[in-house]
């Protein structure tokens, strides 16, 4: 297994971090808390809106009953996760992994900055998906989106790329063994 260049992960992390923090700043400056601006509407209602909310918990507002405990727990958890992601980044064998880890680091860092400085995460992307799962999808931000995309990329890597690489490695080793066996005869 050959390792790949990891420096693109830091560029991706920086881009996500800047986009996330800049977008959150624009929302906090231009939109009052709990107010919305419809962006895309159709006959079914407001499909896409910018809605300013804050969240002291994790995804889907999951957390503890105390904002202080949430803050401490999620800061500590994020720091541990970032350390583990850095370890995984340096073990990367595919470019898709480097991209995914850059996205995770950027997203996690963006929400970490919010938690450290503000004690809560600013969310603002409000999308209405079909009502077969829930009434309206929870409001999220660019950092959350980057983490979601990273998870999708890692799943693609795990189920398709690594399986394909393992299969080609198996075929190569079988071919080498056949050549050795042929030369022995």
RANORKA-V353647 format. One line per field, one symbol per residue. phi: phi as a letter, one per 40 degrees, with the letter a starting at -180 (. if undefined). psi: psi as a letter, one per 40 degrees, with the letter a starting at -180 (. if undefined). burial: I if it has 9 or more other ideal C-beta (glycine too) atoms within 8 Angstrom, else O. A space follows every 10 residues. Layout:
phi=???
psi=???
burial=???
This chain:
phi=.ccbccddcc ccdccccccc cccccdcccb bcdgcbbcbb bacchccbbc bcbbbccbdf gciccbcccd cccccccccc ccccccdcdc bdbbcccccc cccccccccc ccddcccbga bcbacbbbcd ccbadacdcb bcdccccccc cccccccccb cccccccccc cccccccccc ccccc
psi=hiiihedddd dddddddddd ddddddddde hiheiihhdh iaeeahdhih hhiiheaaif fhaiehdddd dddddddddd ddddddddde eieidddddd dddddddddd dddddddeei hhiehhhhii eedidhiiia addddddddd dddddddddd dddddddddd dddddddddd dddd.
burial=OOOIOIOIII IIIIIIIOII IOIIOOIIOO IOOOOIOOOO OOOOOIIIII IIIIOIIOOO OOIOOOOOII IOIIIOOIIO IIOOIIOIIO OIIIOIIIII IIIIIIIIII IIIIIOOIOI IIIIIIOIOO OOOOOOIOII IIIIIIIOII IOIIOIIOOO IIOOIOOOOO OOOOOOOOOO OOOOO
